[in-house]
Amino acid sequence: MTDPERLKREAAARALALVSDGMAVGLGTGSTAKHFVALLGERVRAGLRIVGVPTSEETRMQAEGEGIPLATLDEQPVLDLTVDGADELDDRLRLIKGGGGALLREKIVAAASRRMIVIADGSKRVACLGRFPLPVEVNPFGLEATRRAVSAVLARRNCPDDLRLRSAANGTPFVTDGGHLILDAHLSRIDDPEALAADLVAVPGVVEHGLFLGLATGAILATSEGLVELGQV
Ligand SMILES: O=C(CO)[C@H](O)[C@H](O)COP(=O)(O)O
């Protein structure tokens, strides 16, 4: 296992200790969450009784393969714990998510959870959010009009107007599990995430954005010097 993968697995293993019998657990998406789902699968096969709610089709398929009992969020609308990765986080536990394109379901699941624990390697911790491009999920209908409206928001917030339609590996537009498109906003820094988030959700056609504010309750960061915990873990 490469060093970054080892760090991700260490963070995932620490989060696994938070799971106990009878819990409903939100299962995140991405390479770090994938370690968590794999480790959780081992515990389930050893007798742990939980039900998982996946945040993407990719995670659903992995969890099914691991033999983890699954429910939909409609069947299990309140979750005890969600464990998910992040593209960036600051010391106030504000996050950018959506690098894997699952931000909408990830945010719905996080909001339905009593606790949301972020697992990541230490490189994801930043002093100021925005180095990672901010995903903005949009309805395909009226894409150009929505893009212009999002550009106007960025201009009002003194952010660079650099919006790029996300492409899949084959060069066609990336389509989310919900059938939407993603505009990645290359901003370099976000001075006021709360204000930007409020402006973005007010744009018709914007389905969701990757700023997760006030959702994470704790974070486990794996560094070469050991695990660092933020918030309540
Ligand atoms: O938000 C996400 C997917 O939509 C992921 O949690 C985020 O991209 C982090 O992924 P990774 O653990 O692979 O770095």
The ligand as an SDF file (V2000), in Angstrom:
LIG
                    3D

 14 13  0  0  0  0  0  0  0  0999 V2000
  -16.6080   14.5440   -1.7770 O   0  0  0  0  0  0  0  0  0  0  0  0
  -16.2190   13.4820   -2.1890 C   0  0  0  0  0  0  0  0  0  0  0  0
  -16.8720   12.7500   -3.2830 C   0  0  0  0  0  0  0  0  0  0  0  0
  -17.9180   13.5050   -3.8310 O   0  0  0  0  0  0  0  0  0  0  0  0
  -15.0430   12.8430   -1.5420 C   0  0  0  0  0  0  0  0  0  0  0  0
  -15.2920   12.6610   -0.1950 O   0  0  0  0  0  0  0  0  0  0  0  0
  -13.8680   13.7330   -1.7150 C   0  0  0  0  0  0  0  0  0  0  0  0
  -13.6880   13.9540   -3.0990 O   0  0  0  0  0  0  0  0  0  0  0  0
  -12.6070   13.1360   -1.1110 C   0  0  0  0  0  0  0  0  0  0  0  0
  -12.2290   12.0210   -1.8470 O   0  0  0  0  0  0  0  0  0  0  0  0
  -10.8930   11.2270   -1.5530 P   0  0  0  0  0  0  0  0  0  0  0  0
  -11.0760   10.5430   -0.2460 O   0  0  0  0  0  0  0  0  0  0  0  0
  -10.7740   10.2660   -2.7190 O   0  0  0  0  0  0  0  0  0  0  0  0
   -9.7650   12.2280   -1.5470 O   0  0  0  0  0  0  0  0  0  0  0  0
  1  2  2  0
  2  3  1  0
  2  5  1  0
  3  4  1  0
  5  6  1  0
  5  7  1  0
  7  8  1  0
  7  9  1  0
  9 10  1  0
 10 11  1  0
 11 12  2  0
 11 13  1  0
 11 14  1  0
M  END
$$$$
